[in-house]
Amino acid sequence: MIDRVKALLPNRRQGEIPIPRAAIVELTRRCNLACRHCYATPERGRRELSREEIVGLLDQLRDIGTLFLTFVGGDPTVNRDFVSIVRHASRARFAVQFFSNGLLIDDATAEALAAENLLHVGISIYGATPEIHDDLTRRRGSFEKTLRAVRRLKERGVHVVFKFIATNRNAHEAWAAVEMARRLEIPIRVDPTITARDDLNSDTIALRPSRDMHKRLLRDFQGPEWTPQEVDRAGNRDLSCGMAKTLVSVNAYGDVFPCVTLPIPAGNIRYAPFRTIWEESTLLRELRGFHRSSRLQGCPSCGLRAYCSRCPGNTYTETRNLYGPSPSACGEAVLWKELENESKGIVEEVPLPPGLADGHLPGWTPAELAHEAGCSVGLRWAADGA
Amino acid sequence: MKPDTVVRPSSRTAFQVLDGQAVVVATKKRTVHRFDDVATDLWRYLEPGRTVREIEAFVLKTYDVDEETAKKDVGEFLETLLSLDLVQVVE
């Protein structure tokens, strides 16, 4: 039912300033883990928002119409006022969720959180064994601590969801992690998307799962619920998303972003009221017309759009070009098209999307691409270029 | 429900009025509900906690309906909200 929320929320007409129905608020950039793939990089020398500043922001968001509120970090529980902020948000009648590793959720914290009105808690889990999980978090004992937190929350009736980010170091345990989640009766989302860091460092790309593994992950964990999306050739609406329209993000230093994935600030709540930034920012205004922009390159004419889940923010951190194709989304579109073809017994060459013009996808080696080209379905271009 | 029964939004709801329409989330049941204009008016009115009698009087004063219809409609509305975990009875 929650998944149907988009259909239930009113949409404003073109030209009207939209309502940021969902806000992602970073409570701190600090974290008690050092995950290899994390996109969030601390900004030295900047002072994080105080509790009073965060509460003031929440009140402004409530006033402008925000309903869904997600607290992120770093790890949001590292903020010493975390529980107090959650309490404020809950009692202000936001639908609150937060993402955490759970390390700081002891019995008292779990008890305090259970007393509030939480929609759910997303807990990061990176394996089914301590060896694999702790390798990714780079902190020994974190796996056991995370599972203890999950049990504490669940025992008290808090709805917990596992988030499993698949990398080339842990993807092989995804199936075991899903089985573990089933035993614990906790929903799990397996996501093979590794983004560049928000300081545009792309060293994380090397952690992406192999092409073959990526495809298996899509098939086994996202395939059952996946269907090609509707393509809007005339209006390009499928190339856009909720950024700057129904979604907004504010980081721990008060910078306002169109989305948590897009590290281009529109303003700072220390220097202007949130409403002023939301309504008057040139950046946000431009992004609201993103799908109509003449600067869009490649994607409008792409034949794989129905299979593409291009994220403008990820595209920007990956290529430094908001309007061009996203190599990682192009690669995933090819995989989806191949999976669809395989399920229907179709043998055909999958066309080359614009973001793979050089035949190389970050994180997938030319050797892997050449190997895959030996398959009966698609990717002949990779063999040609290898 | 008796006339003196006090109802208010359940503590397990989140809500917001967007473009004049209430959107109410039942966080335990994980359901989302969008109210029409009349339901939104009633939701706003009962938000601080109201007796059934007060809500009936509000409907009589606000809408062109007779007393019997107001009582019937308010009763059905509140029963629906209760069944969806959107309101709670204050003891």
Interface residues (C-beta under 8 A of the other chain):
Chain A: M1 I2 R4 V5 L8 L9 P10 R12 I19 R21 R62 G65 T66 L67 R93 F94 A95 V96 N117 L118 L119 H120 H159
Chain B: P9 S11 R12 T13 A14 F15 Q16 V17 L18 D19 Q21 V23 V25 T27 K29 R30 T31 V32 H33 R34
